[in-house]
């Protein structure tokens, strides 16, 4: 196991419980945390994309994205909708990384050369298993999704949007000729490197969840 992978695992072990505590502990702490994350990601976007013609478009999108994150958090009292989306994004990222490293195989796209078909499939599998396990044993359930089949459709859709967001941010990094958006998280890079899928998945999810959209 190389040093970067060790740092990645260690950082994840520390950060995930902290984030869960922040989510559970209430609005003020969460709002402060969200504001700090927004400021860091905005700075990383600025440093990566400054002087590009799509600079302000990205800023407007980040504002909208964080607004939907805040709104999703407040959709219900136990924050189950927020946890639902967050777990899908995190587990999609982990599943993609692990399956991609284990099985390798054909590249998914030239835009992001580290992405493979095995990683994409792994993201779907791990997100489905993780969300199923968590909501089964936590006695929570997504408030706005009323059937089991709708739940799994949402998992696949959110995982897909998360993976597309990851690829899009990777594309912007390639245009800017950088590997990571920052160095704030050991083994992971910048905060935008880790939240890339989330900033796309939350707007998509909020629109559907807030409308209580039924697929079938």
Rosetta constraint file for C-alpha pairs under 8 A:
AtomPair CA 1 CA 5 HARMONIC 6.47 0.50
AtomPair CA 1 CA 6 HARMONIC 6.76 0.50
AtomPair CA 2 CA 6 HARMONIC 6.40 0.50
AtomPair CA 3 CA 7 HARMONIC 6.17 0.50
AtomPair CA 4 CA 8 HARMONIC 6.12 0.50
AtomPair CA 4 CA 186 HARMONIC 7.88 0.50
AtomPair CA 4 CA 187 HARMONIC 4.97 0.50
AtomPair CA 5 CA 9 HARMONIC 6.20 0.50
AtomPair CA 5 CA 187 HARMONIC 6.45 0.50
AtomPair CA 6 CA 10 HARMONIC 6.08 0.50
AtomPair CA 6 CA 187 HARMONIC 7.48 0.50
AtomPair CA 7 CA 11 HARMONIC 5.95 0.50
AtomPair CA 7 CA 186 HARMONIC 5.65 0.50
AtomPair CA 7 CA 187 HARMONIC 4.63 0.50
AtomPair CA 7 CA 188 HARMONIC 7.92 0.50
AtomPair CA 8 CA 12 HARMONIC 6.21 0.50
AtomPair CA 8 CA 186 HARMONIC 6.38 0.50
AtomPair CA 8 CA 187 HARMONIC 4.14 0.50
AtomPair CA 8 CA 188 HARMONIC 5.76 0.50
AtomPair CA 9 CA 13 HARMONIC 6.20 0.50
AtomPair CA 9 CA 187 HARMONIC 7.86 0.50
AtomPair CA 10 CA 14 HARMONIC 6.42 0.50
AtomPair CA 11 CA 15 HARMONIC 5.97 0.50
AtomPair CA 11 CA 185 HARMONIC 6.94 0.50
AtomPair CA 11 CA 186 HARMONIC 6.41 0.50
AtomPair CA 11 CA 187 HARMONIC 7.25 0.50
AtomPair CA 12 CA 16 HARMONIC 5.80 0.50
AtomPair CA 13 CA 17 HARMONIC 7.17 0.50
AtomPair CA 14 CA 18 HARMONIC 6.72 0.50
AtomPair CA 15 CA 19 HARMONIC 6.09 0.50
AtomPair CA 16 CA 20 HARMONIC 6.24 0.50
AtomPair CA 17 CA 21 HARMONIC 6.18 0.50
AtomPair CA 18 CA 22 HARMONIC 6.25 0.50
AtomPair CA 19 CA 23 HARMONIC 6.22 0.50
AtomPair CA 20 CA 24 HARMONIC 6.20 0.50
AtomPair CA 21 CA 25 HARMONIC 5.93 0.50
AtomPair CA 22 CA 26 HARMONIC 7.05 0.50
AtomPair CA 22 CA 29 HARMONIC 6.24 0.50
AtomPair CA 22 CA 30 HARMONIC 5.65 0.50
AtomPair CA 22 CA 33 HARMONIC 7.72 0.50
AtomPair CA 23 CA 27 HARMONIC 7.95 0.50
AtomPair CA 23 CA 30 HARMONIC 5.88 0.50
AtomPair CA 23 CA 79 HARMONIC 7.86 0.50
AtomPair CA 24 CA 79 HARMONIC 7.98 0.50
AtomPair CA 25 CA 29 HARMONIC 6.90 0.50
AtomPair CA 25 CA 30 HARMONIC 7.55 0.50
AtomPair CA 26 CA 30 HARMONIC 6.17 0.50
AtomPair CA 27 CA 31 HARMONIC 5.77 0.50
AtomPair CA 28 CA 32 HARMONIC 6.17 0.50
AtomPair CA 29 CA 33 HARMONIC 6.11 0.50
AtomPair CA 30 CA 34 HARMONIC 5.98 0.50
AtomPair CA 31 CA 35 HARMONIC 6.07 0.50
AtomPair CA 31 CA 70 HARMONIC 7.68 0.50
AtomPair CA 32 CA 36 HARMONIC 6.29 0.50
AtomPair CA 33 CA 37 HARMONIC 6.22 0.50
AtomPair CA 34 CA 38 HARMONIC 6.07 0.50
AtomPair CA 34 CA 66 HARMONIC 7.80 0.50
AtomPair CA 34 CA 70 HARMONIC 7.85 0.50
AtomPair CA 35 CA 39 HARMONIC 6.23 0.50
AtomPair CA 36 CA 40 HARMONIC 6.26 0.50
AtomPair CA 37 CA 41 HARMONIC 6.10 0.50
AtomPair CA 37 CA 191 HARMONIC 7.56 0.50
AtomPair CA 38 CA 42 HARMONIC 5.92 0.50
AtomPair CA 38 CA 62 HARMONIC 7.90 0.50
AtomPair CA 38 CA 66 HARMONIC 6.99 0.50
AtomPair CA 39 CA 43 HARMONIC 6.16 0.50
AtomPair CA 40 CA 44 HARMONIC 6.20 0.50
AtomPair CA 40 CA 191 HARMONIC 7.09 0.50
AtomPair CA 41 CA 45 HARMONIC 6.05 0.50
AtomPair CA 41 CA 191 HARMONIC 6.17 0.50
AtomPair CA 41 CA 192 HARMONIC 5.46 0.50
AtomPair CA 42 CA 46 HARMONIC 6.13 0.50
AtomPair CA 42 CA 59 HARMONIC 7.05 0.50
AtomPair CA 42 CA 62 HARMONIC 7.43 0.50
AtomPair CA 43 CA 47 HARMONIC 6.20 0.50
AtomPair CA 44 CA 48 HARMONIC 6.08 0.50
AtomPair CA 44 CA 181 HARMONIC 5.79 0.50
AtomPair CA 44 CA 182 HARMONIC 6.52 0.50
AtomPair CA 44 CA 190 HARMONIC 7.35 0.50
AtomPair CA 44 CA 191 HARMONIC 7.93 0.50
AtomPair CA 44 CA 192 HARMONIC 6.93 0.50
AtomPair CA 45 CA 49 HARMONIC 5.80 0.50
AtomPair CA 45 CA 50 HARMONIC 7.73 0.50
AtomPair CA 45 CA 58 HARMONIC 7.77 0.50
AtomPair CA 45 CA 59 HARMONIC 7.87 0.50
AtomPair CA 45 CA 181 HARMONIC 7.48 0.50
AtomPair CA 45 CA 192 HARMONIC 7.78 0.50
AtomPair CA 46 CA 50 HARMONIC 5.21 0.50
AtomPair CA 46 CA 55 HARMONIC 7.45 0.50
AtomPair CA 48 CA 173 HARMONIC 7.17 0.50
AtomPair CA 48 CA 176 HARMONIC 6.31 0.50
AtomPair CA 48 CA 178 HARMONIC 7.94 0.50
AtomPair CA 48 CA 181 HARMONIC 6.56 0.50
AtomPair CA 49 CA 54 HARMONIC 7.85 0.50
AtomPair CA 49 CA 55 HARMONIC 5.84 0.50
AtomPair CA 49 CA 172 HARMONIC 7.74 0.50
AtomPair CA 49 CA 176 HARMONIC 6.84 0.50
AtomPair CA 50 CA 55 HARMONIC 6.20 0.50
AtomPair CA 51 CA 55 HARMONIC 6.94 0.50
AtomPair CA 54 CA 58 HARMONIC 6.32 0.50
AtomPair CA 55 CA 59 HARMONIC 6.59 0.50
AtomPair CA 56 CA 60 HARMONIC 6.19 0.50
AtomPair CA 57 CA 61 HARMONIC 6.20 0.50
AtomPair CA 58 CA 62 HARMONIC 6.13 0.50
AtomPair CA 59 CA 63 HARMONIC 6.29 0.50
AtomPair CA 60 CA 64 HARMONIC 6.33 0.50
AtomPair CA 61 CA 65 HARMONIC 5.95 0.50
AtomPair CA 62 CA 66 HARMONIC 6.10 0.50
AtomPair CA 62 CA 199 HARMONIC 7.14 0.50
AtomPair CA 63 CA 67 HARMONIC 6.17 0.50
AtomPair CA 64 CA 68 HARMONIC 6.34 0.50
AtomPair CA 64 CA 203 HARMONIC 7.53 0.50
AtomPair CA 65 CA 69 HARMONIC 6.32 0.50
AtomPair CA 65 CA 199 HARMONIC 5.50 0.50
AtomPair CA 65 CA 200 HARMONIC 6.93 0.50
AtomPair CA 65 CA 202 HARMONIC 6.65 0.50
AtomPair CA 65 CA 203 HARMONIC 5.54 0.50
AtomPair CA 66 CA 70 HARMONIC 6.20 0.50
AtomPair CA 66 CA 199 HARMONIC 7.21 0.50
AtomPair CA 67 CA 71 HARMONIC 6.20 0.50
AtomPair CA 68 CA 72 HARMONIC 5.87 0.50
AtomPair CA 68 CA 202 HARMONIC 6.17 0.50
AtomPair CA 68 CA 203 HARMONIC 5.38 0.50
AtomPair CA 68 CA 206 HARMONIC 6.09 0.50
AtomPair CA 69 CA 73 HARMONIC 6.23 0.50
AtomPair CA 69 CA 82 HARMONIC 7.73 0.50
AtomPair CA 69 CA 202 HARMONIC 5.78 0.50
AtomPair CA 69 CA 203 HARMONIC 7.26 0.50
AtomPair CA 69 CA 206 HARMONIC 7.75 0.50
AtomPair CA 70 CA 74 HARMONIC 6.58 0.50
AtomPair CA 71 CA 75 HARMONIC 6.28 0.50
AtomPair CA 71 CA 206 HARMONIC 7.49 0.50
AtomPair CA 72 CA 79 HARMONIC 7.89 0.50
AtomPair CA 72 CA 81 HARMONIC 6.63 0.50
AtomPair CA 72 CA 82 HARMONIC 5.46 0.50
AtomPair CA 72 CA 202 HARMONIC 7.57 0.50
AtomPair CA 72 CA 206 HARMONIC 5.80 0.50
AtomPair CA 72 CA 210 HARMONIC 7.94 0.50
AtomPair CA 73 CA 79 HARMONIC 5.52 0.50
AtomPair CA 73 CA 81 HARMONIC 7.13 0.50
AtomPair CA 73 CA 82 HARMONIC 4.98 0.50
AtomPair CA 74 CA 79 HARMONIC 6.59 0.50
AtomPair CA 75 CA 79 HARMONIC 6.92 0.50
AtomPair CA 75 CA 81 HARMONIC 6.97 0.50
AtomPair CA 75 CA 82 HARMONIC 7.89 0.50
AtomPair CA 75 CA 210 HARMONIC 7.33 0.50
AtomPair CA 76 CA 80 HARMONIC 7.08 0.50
AtomPair CA 76 CA 81 HARMONIC 7.26 0.50
AtomPair CA 76 CA 143 HARMONIC 7.06 0.50
AtomPair CA 79 CA 83 HARMONIC 6.27 0.50
AtomPair CA 80 CA 84 HARMONIC 5.92 0.50
AtomPair CA 80 CA 140 HARMONIC 6.36 0.50
AtomPair CA 80 CA 141 HARMONIC 6.15 0.50
AtomPair CA 80 CA 142 HARMONIC 5.28 0.50
AtomPair CA 80 CA 143 HARMONIC 6.63 0.50
AtomPair CA 81 CA 85 HARMONIC 6.47 0.50
AtomPair CA 81 CA 141 HARMONIC 7.76 0.50
AtomPair CA 81 CA 142 HARMONIC 4.86 0.50
AtomPair CA 81 CA 143 HARMONIC 6.13 0.50
AtomPair CA 81 CA 144 HARMONIC 7.35 0.50
AtomPair CA 81 CA 209 HARMONIC 7.78 0.50
AtomPair CA 82 CA 86 HARMONIC 6.10 0.50
AtomPair CA 83 CA 87 HARMONIC 5.82 0.50
AtomPair CA 84 CA 88 HARMONIC 6.38 0.50
AtomPair CA 84 CA 131 HARMONIC 6.93 0.50
AtomPair CA 84 CA 142 HARMONIC 6.36 0.50
AtomPair CA 85 CA 89 HARMONIC 6.35 0.50
AtomPair CA 85 CA 158 HARMONIC 7.21 0.50
AtomPair CA 85 CA 201 HARMONIC 7.44 0.50
AtomPair CA 85 CA 202 HARMONIC 6.93 0.50
AtomPair CA 85 CA 205 HARMONIC 7.17 0.50
AtomPair CA 86 CA 90 HARMONIC 6.19 0.50
AtomPair CA 86 CA 198 HARMONIC 7.27 0.50
AtomPair CA 87 CA 91 HARMONIC 5.84 0.50
AtomPair CA 87 CA 127 HARMONIC 7.24 0.50
AtomPair CA 87 CA 130 HARMONIC 7.36 0.50
AtomPair CA 87 CA 131 HARMONIC 6.42 0.50
AtomPair CA 88 CA 92 HARMONIC 5.81 0.50
AtomPair CA 88 CA 127 HARMONIC 5.05 0.50
AtomPair CA 88 CA 128 HARMONIC 7.53 0.50
AtomPair CA 88 CA 130 HARMONIC 7.71 0.50
AtomPair CA 88 CA 131 HARMONIC 6.63 0.50
AtomPair CA 88 CA 155 HARMONIC 6.59 0.50
AtomPair CA 88 CA 158 HARMONIC 7.01 0.50
AtomPair CA 88 CA 159 HARMONIC 6.15 0.50
AtomPair CA 89 CA 93 HARMONIC 6.24 0.50
AtomPair CA 89 CA 127 HARMONIC 7.53 0.50
AtomPair CA 89 CA 158 HARMONIC 7.52 0.50
AtomPair CA 89 CA 159 HARMONIC 6.30 0.50
AtomPair CA 89 CA 162 HARMONIC 6.03 0.50
AtomPair CA 89 CA 197 HARMONIC 6.45 0.50
AtomPair CA 89 CA 198 HARMONIC 6.02 0.50
AtomPair CA 89 CA 201 HARMONIC 7.48 0.50
AtomPair CA 90 CA 94 HARMONIC 6.27 0.50
AtomPair CA 90 CA 127 HARMONIC 7.84 0.50
AtomPair CA 91 CA 95 HARMONIC 5.78 0.50
AtomPair CA 91 CA 123 HARMONIC 6.75 0.50
AtomPair CA 91 CA 126 HARMONIC 5.86 0.50
AtomPair CA 91 CA 127 HARMONIC 4.71 0.50
AtomPair CA 91 CA 130 HARMONIC 6.64 0.50
AtomPair CA 92 CA 96 HARMONIC 5.91 0.50
AtomPair CA 92 CA 122 HARMONIC 7.44 0.50
AtomPair CA 92 CA 123 HARMONIC 3.93 0.50
AtomPair CA 92 CA 124 HARMONIC 6.26 0.50
AtomPair CA 92 CA 126 HARMONIC 6.32 0.50
AtomPair CA 92 CA 127 HARMONIC 5.10 0.50
AtomPair CA 92 CA 159 HARMONIC 6.07 0.50
AtomPair CA 92 CA 162 HARMONIC 7.62 0.50
AtomPair CA 92 CA 163 HARMONIC 7.54 0.50
AtomPair CA 93 CA 97 HARMONIC 6.18 0.50
AtomPair CA 93 CA 123 HARMONIC 6.28 0.50
AtomPair CA 93 CA 163 HARMONIC 7.79 0.50
AtomPair CA 94 CA 98 HARMONIC 6.10 0.50
AtomPair CA 94 CA 123 HARMONIC 7.04 0.50
AtomPair CA 94 CA 126 HARMONIC 7.71 0.50
AtomPair CA 95 CA 99 HARMONIC 5.83 0.50
AtomPair CA 95 CA 119 HARMONIC 6.78 0.50
AtomPair CA 95 CA 122 HARMONIC 4.79 0.50
AtomPair CA 95 CA 123 HARMONIC 4.33 0.50
AtomPair CA 95 CA 124 HARMONIC 7.53 0.50
AtomPair CA 95 CA 125 HARMONIC 7.27 0.50
AtomPair CA 95 CA 126 HARMONIC 5.12 0.50
AtomPair CA 95 CA 127 HARMONIC 7.15 0.50
AtomPair CA 96 CA 100 HARMONIC 5.68 0.50
AtomPair CA 96 CA 115 HARMONIC 8.00 0.50
AtomPair CA 96 CA 118 HARMONIC 7.47 0.50
AtomPair CA 96 CA 119 HARMONIC 3.88 0.50
AtomPair CA 96 CA 120 HARMONIC 5.53 0.50
AtomPair CA 96 CA 121 HARMONIC 7.26 0.50
AtomPair CA 96 CA 122 HARMONIC 5.06 0.50
AtomPair CA 96 CA 123 HARMONIC 4.45 0.50
AtomPair CA 97 CA 101 HARMONIC 6.14 0.50
AtomPair CA 97 CA 119 HARMONIC 6.18 0.50
AtomPair CA 98 CA 102 HARMONIC 6.13 0.50
AtomPair CA 98 CA 119 HARMONIC 7.25 0.50
AtomPair CA 98 CA 122 HARMONIC 7.55 0.50
AtomPair CA 99 CA 103 HARMONIC 5.75 0.50
AtomPair CA 99 CA 104 HARMONIC 7.32 0.50
AtomPair CA 99 CA 118 HARMONIC 5.92 0.50
AtomPair CA 99 CA 119 HARMONIC 4.94 0.50
AtomPair CA 99 CA 121 HARMONIC 7.92 0.50
AtomPair CA 99 CA 122 HARMONIC 5.20 0.50
AtomPair CA 99 CA 123 HARMONIC 7.85 0.50
AtomPair CA 100 CA 104 HARMONIC 4.85 0.50
AtomPair CA 100 CA 105 HARMONIC 7.81 0.50
AtomPair CA 100 CA 115 HARMONIC 7.22 0.50
AtomPair CA 100 CA 116 HARMONIC 6.04 0.50
AtomPair CA 100 CA 117 HARMONIC 7.77 0.50
AtomPair CA 100 CA 118 HARMONIC 5.46 0.50
AtomPair CA 100 CA 119 HARMONIC 4.07 0.50
AtomPair CA 100 CA 120 HARMONIC 7.85 0.50
AtomPair CA 100 CA 122 HARMONIC 7.46 0.50
AtomPair CA 101 CA 119 HARMONIC 7.80 0.50
AtomPair CA 103 CA 118 HARMONIC 6.24 0.50
AtomPair CA 103 CA 119 HARMONIC 7.99 0.50
AtomPair CA 104 CA 116 HARMONIC 6.49 0.50
AtomPair CA 104 CA 118 HARMONIC 6.34 0.50
AtomPair CA 104 CA 119 HARMONIC 7.54 0.50
AtomPair CA 105 CA 116 HARMONIC 6.38 0.50
AtomPair CA 105 CA 117 HARMONIC 6.94 0.50
AtomPair CA 105 CA 118 HARMONIC 6.54 0.50
AtomPair CA 106 CA 116 HARMONIC 5.73 0.50
AtomPair CA 106 CA 117 HARMONIC 6.21 0.50
AtomPair CA 106 CA 118 HARMONIC 7.88 0.50
AtomPair CA 107 CA 113 HARMONIC 6.40 0.50
AtomPair CA 107 CA 114 HARMONIC 7.18 0.50
AtomPair CA 107 CA 115 HARMONIC 5.91 0.50
AtomPair CA 107 CA 116 HARMONIC 4.26 0.50
AtomPair CA 107 CA 117 HARMONIC 6.31 0.50
AtomPair CA 108 CA 112 HARMONIC 7.82 0.50
AtomPair CA 108 CA 113 HARMONIC 7.51 0.50
AtomPair CA 108 CA 115 HARMONIC 5.45 0.50
AtomPair CA 108 CA 116 HARMONIC 4.48 0.50
AtomPair CA 108 CA 117 HARMONIC 5.22 0.50
AtomPair CA 108 CA 120 HARMONIC 7.99 0.50
AtomPair CA 109 CA 113 HARMONIC 6.32 0.50
AtomPair CA 109 CA 115 HARMONIC 6.83 0.50
AtomPair CA 109 CA 116 HARMONIC 7.59 0.50
AtomPair CA 111 CA 167 HARMONIC 6.89 0.50
AtomPair CA 111 CA 168 HARMONIC 7.95 0.50
AtomPair CA 111 CA 170 HARMONIC 7.00 0.50
AtomPair CA 111 CA 171 HARMONIC 5.42 0.50
AtomPair CA 111 CA 174 HARMONIC 7.79 0.50
AtomPair CA 112 CA 167 HARMONIC 5.86 0.50
AtomPair CA 112 CA 170 HARMONIC 5.73 0.50
AtomPair CA 112 CA 171 HARMONIC 6.47 0.50
AtomPair CA 115 CA 119 HARMONIC 6.46 0.50
AtomPair CA 115 CA 120 HARMONIC 7.44 0.50
AtomPair CA 116 CA 120 HARMONIC 6.37 0.50
AtomPair CA 117 CA 121 HARMONIC 6.23 0.50
AtomPair CA 118 CA 122 HARMONIC 5.97 0.50
AtomPair CA 119 CA 123 HARMONIC 6.11 0.50
AtomPair CA 120 CA 124 HARMONIC 6.61 0.50
AtomPair CA 120 CA 163 HARMONIC 7.48 0.50
AtomPair CA 121 CA 125 HARMONIC 6.27 0.50
AtomPair CA 122 CA 126 HARMONIC 5.91 0.50
AtomPair CA 123 CA 127 HARMONIC 5.94 0.50
AtomPair CA 123 CA 159 HARMONIC 7.12 0.50
AtomPair CA 124 CA 128 HARMONIC 6.15 0.50
AtomPair CA 124 CA 155 HARMONIC 7.96 0.50
AtomPair CA 124 CA 156 HARMONIC 6.43 0.50
AtomPair CA 124 CA 159 HARMONIC 6.40 0.50
AtomPair CA 124 CA 160 HARMONIC 7.99 0.50
AtomPair CA 125 CA 129 HARMONIC 6.26 0.50
AtomPair CA 126 CA 130 HARMONIC 5.88 0.50
AtomPair CA 127 CA 131 HARMONIC 6.00 0.50
AtomPair CA 127 CA 155 HARMONIC 7.21 0.50
AtomPair CA 127 CA 159 HARMONIC 7.29 0.50
AtomPair CA 128 CA 132 HARMONIC 6.05 0.50
AtomPair CA 128 CA 152 HARMONIC 7.28 0.50
AtomPair CA 128 CA 155 HARMONIC 6.47 0.50
AtomPair CA 128 CA 156 HARMONIC 7.79 0.50
AtomPair CA 129 CA 133 HARMONIC 6.03 0.50
AtomPair CA 130 CA 134 HARMONIC 6.03 0.50
AtomPair CA 131 CA 135 HARMONIC 6.05 0.50
AtomPair CA 132 CA 136 HARMONIC 5.95 0.50
AtomPair CA 133 CA 137 HARMONIC 6.25 0.50
AtomPair CA 134 CA 138 HARMONIC 5.76 0.50
AtomPair CA 135 CA 139 HARMONIC 5.90 0.50
AtomPair CA 135 CA 140 HARMONIC 5.23 0.50
AtomPair CA 135 CA 141 HARMONIC 5.68 0.50
AtomPair CA 136 CA 140 HARMONIC 7.25 0.50
AtomPair CA 136 CA 141 HARMONIC 7.95 0.50
AtomPair CA 144 CA 209 HARMONIC 5.60 0.50
AtomPair CA 144 CA 210 HARMONIC 7.37 0.50
AtomPair CA 144 CA 212 HARMONIC 5.30 0.50
AtomPair CA 145 CA 150 HARMONIC 6.39 0.50
AtomPair CA 145 CA 151 HARMONIC 6.12 0.50
AtomPair CA 145 CA 209 HARMONIC 7.38 0.50
AtomPair CA 145 CA 212 HARMONIC 6.83 0.50
AtomPair CA 145 CA 213 HARMONIC 7.91 0.50
AtomPair CA 145 CA 214 HARMONIC 7.68 0.50
AtomPair CA 146 CA 150 HARMONIC 7.07 0.50
AtomPair CA 146 CA 151 HARMONIC 7.72 0.50
AtomPair CA 147 CA 151 HARMONIC 6.37 0.50
AtomPair CA 148 CA 152 HARMONIC 6.54 0.50
AtomPair CA 149 CA 153 HARMONIC 6.19 0.50
AtomPair CA 150 CA 154 HARMONIC 6.08 0.50
AtomPair CA 150 CA 214 HARMONIC 7.17 0.50
AtomPair CA 150 CA 215 HARMONIC 6.24 0.50
AtomPair CA 150 CA 216 HARMONIC 7.43 0.50
AtomPair CA 151 CA 155 HARMONIC 6.29 0.50
AtomPair CA 152 CA 156 HARMONIC 6.33 0.50
AtomPair CA 153 CA 157 HARMONIC 6.19 0.50
AtomPair CA 154 CA 158 HARMONIC 5.90 0.50
AtomPair CA 155 CA 159 HARMONIC 5.93 0.50
AtomPair CA 156 CA 160 HARMONIC 6.06 0.50
AtomPair CA 157 CA 161 HARMONIC 6.30 0.50
AtomPair CA 158 CA 162 HARMONIC 6.05 0.50
AtomPair CA 158 CA 201 HARMONIC 5.76 0.50
AtomPair CA 158 CA 204 HARMONIC 7.55 0.50
AtomPair CA 158 CA 205 HARMONIC 6.81 0.50
AtomPair CA 159 CA 163 HARMONIC 6.17 0.50
AtomPair CA 159 CA 201 HARMONIC 7.72 0.50
AtomPair CA 160 CA 164 HARMONIC 6.18 0.50
AtomPair CA 161 CA 165 HARMONIC 6.08 0.50
AtomPair CA 161 CA 197 HARMONIC 7.07 0.50
AtomPair CA 161 CA 200 HARMONIC 6.50 0.50
AtomPair CA 161 CA 201 HARMONIC 5.49 0.50
AtomPair CA 161 CA 204 HARMONIC 7.74 0.50
AtomPair CA 162 CA 166 HARMONIC 6.28 0.50
AtomPair CA 162 CA 196 HARMONIC 7.54 0.50
AtomPair CA 162 CA 197 HARMONIC 3.86 0.50
AtomPair CA 162 CA 198 HARMONIC 6.01 0.50
AtomPair CA 162 CA 200 HARMONIC 6.25 0.50
AtomPair CA 162 CA 201 HARMONIC 5.18 0.50
AtomPair CA 163 CA 167 HARMONIC 6.31 0.50
AtomPair CA 163 CA 197 HARMONIC 5.94 0.50
AtomPair CA 164 CA 168 HARMONIC 6.14 0.50
AtomPair CA 164 CA 197 HARMONIC 7.11 0.50
AtomPair CA 165 CA 169 HARMONIC 6.24 0.50
AtomPair CA 165 CA 196 HARMONIC 5.74 0.50
AtomPair CA 165 CA 197 HARMONIC 4.52 0.50
AtomPair CA 165 CA 198 HARMONIC 7.59 0.50
AtomPair CA 165 CA 199 HARMONIC 7.49 0.50
AtomPair CA 165 CA 200 HARMONIC 5.59 0.50
AtomPair CA 165 CA 201 HARMONIC 7.58 0.50
AtomPair CA 166 CA 170 HARMONIC 6.20 0.50
AtomPair CA 166 CA 193 HARMONIC 7.99 0.50
AtomPair CA 166 CA 196 HARMONIC 5.13 0.50
AtomPair CA 166 CA 197 HARMONIC 4.87 0.50
AtomPair CA 167 CA 171 HARMONIC 6.21 0.50
AtomPair CA 168 CA 172 HARMONIC 6.46 0.50
AtomPair CA 169 CA 173 HARMONIC 6.24 0.50
AtomPair CA 169 CA 193 HARMONIC 7.80 0.50
AtomPair CA 169 CA 196 HARMONIC 6.27 0.50
AtomPair CA 170 CA 174 HARMONIC 6.24 0.50
AtomPair CA 171 CA 175 HARMONIC 6.30 0.50
AtomPair CA 172 CA 176 HARMONIC 6.27 0.50
AtomPair CA 173 CA 177 HARMONIC 5.94 0.50
AtomPair CA 173 CA 178 HARMONIC 5.33 0.50
AtomPair CA 173 CA 179 HARMONIC 6.51 0.50
AtomPair CA 173 CA 180 HARMONIC 7.19 0.50
AtomPair CA 173 CA 181 HARMONIC 7.32 0.50
AtomPair CA 174 CA 178 HARMONIC 6.15 0.50
AtomPair CA 174 CA 179 HARMONIC 7.46 0.50
AtomPair CA 180 CA 189 HARMONIC 5.33 0.50
AtomPair CA 180 CA 190 HARMONIC 6.20 0.50
AtomPair CA 180 CA 193 HARMONIC 6.53 0.50
AtomPair CA 181 CA 189 HARMONIC 6.45 0.50
AtomPair CA 181 CA 190 HARMONIC 4.84 0.50
AtomPair CA 181 CA 191 HARMONIC 7.47 0.50
AtomPair CA 181 CA 192 HARMONIC 6.31 0.50
AtomPair CA 181 CA 193 HARMONIC 6.10 0.50
AtomPair CA 182 CA 189 HARMONIC 5.13 0.50
AtomPair CA 182 CA 190 HARMONIC 3.65 0.50
AtomPair CA 182 CA 191 HARMONIC 7.04 0.50
AtomPair CA 182 CA 192 HARMONIC 7.85 0.50
AtomPair CA 182 CA 193 HARMONIC 7.83 0.50
AtomPair CA 183 CA 188 HARMONIC 7.56 0.50
AtomPair CA 183 CA 189 HARMONIC 4.40 0.50
AtomPair CA 183 CA 190 HARMONIC 4.93 0.50
AtomPair CA 184 CA 189 HARMONIC 6.12 0.50
AtomPair CA 184 CA 190 HARMONIC 5.24 0.50
AtomPair CA 184 CA 191 HARMONIC 6.71 0.50
AtomPair CA 185 CA 189 HARMONIC 5.33 0.50
AtomPair CA 185 CA 190 HARMONIC 6.00 0.50
AtomPair CA 185 CA 191 HARMONIC 6.88 0.50
AtomPair CA 188 CA 193 HARMONIC 6.95 0.50
AtomPair CA 188 CA 194 HARMONIC 6.89 0.50
AtomPair CA 189 CA 193 HARMONIC 6.18 0.50
AtomPair CA 189 CA 194 HARMONIC 7.78 0.50
AtomPair CA 190 CA 194 HARMONIC 6.95 0.50
AtomPair CA 191 CA 195 HARMONIC 6.09 0.50
AtomPair CA 192 CA 196 HARMONIC 5.38 0.50
AtomPair CA 195 CA 199 HARMONIC 6.24 0.50
AtomPair CA 196 CA 200 HARMONIC 7.13 0.50
AtomPair CA 197 CA 201 HARMONIC 6.04 0.50
AtomPair CA 198 CA 202 HARMONIC 5.83 0.50
AtomPair CA 199 CA 203 HARMONIC 7.14 0.50
AtomPair CA 200 CA 204 HARMONIC 6.65 0.50
AtomPair CA 201 CA 205 HARMONIC 5.98 0.50
AtomPair CA 202 CA 206 HARMONIC 5.84 0.50
AtomPair CA 203 CA 207 HARMONIC 6.34 0.50
AtomPair CA 204 CA 208 HARMONIC 6.72 0.50
AtomPair CA 205 CA 209 HARMONIC 5.88 0.50
AtomPair CA 206 CA 210 HARMONIC 5.61 0.50
AtomPair CA 207 CA 211 HARMONIC 6.31 0.50
AtomPair CA 208 CA 212 HARMONIC 6.16 0.50
AtomPair CA 208 CA 213 HARMONIC 5.48 0.50
AtomPair CA 209 CA 213 HARMONIC 6.50 0.50
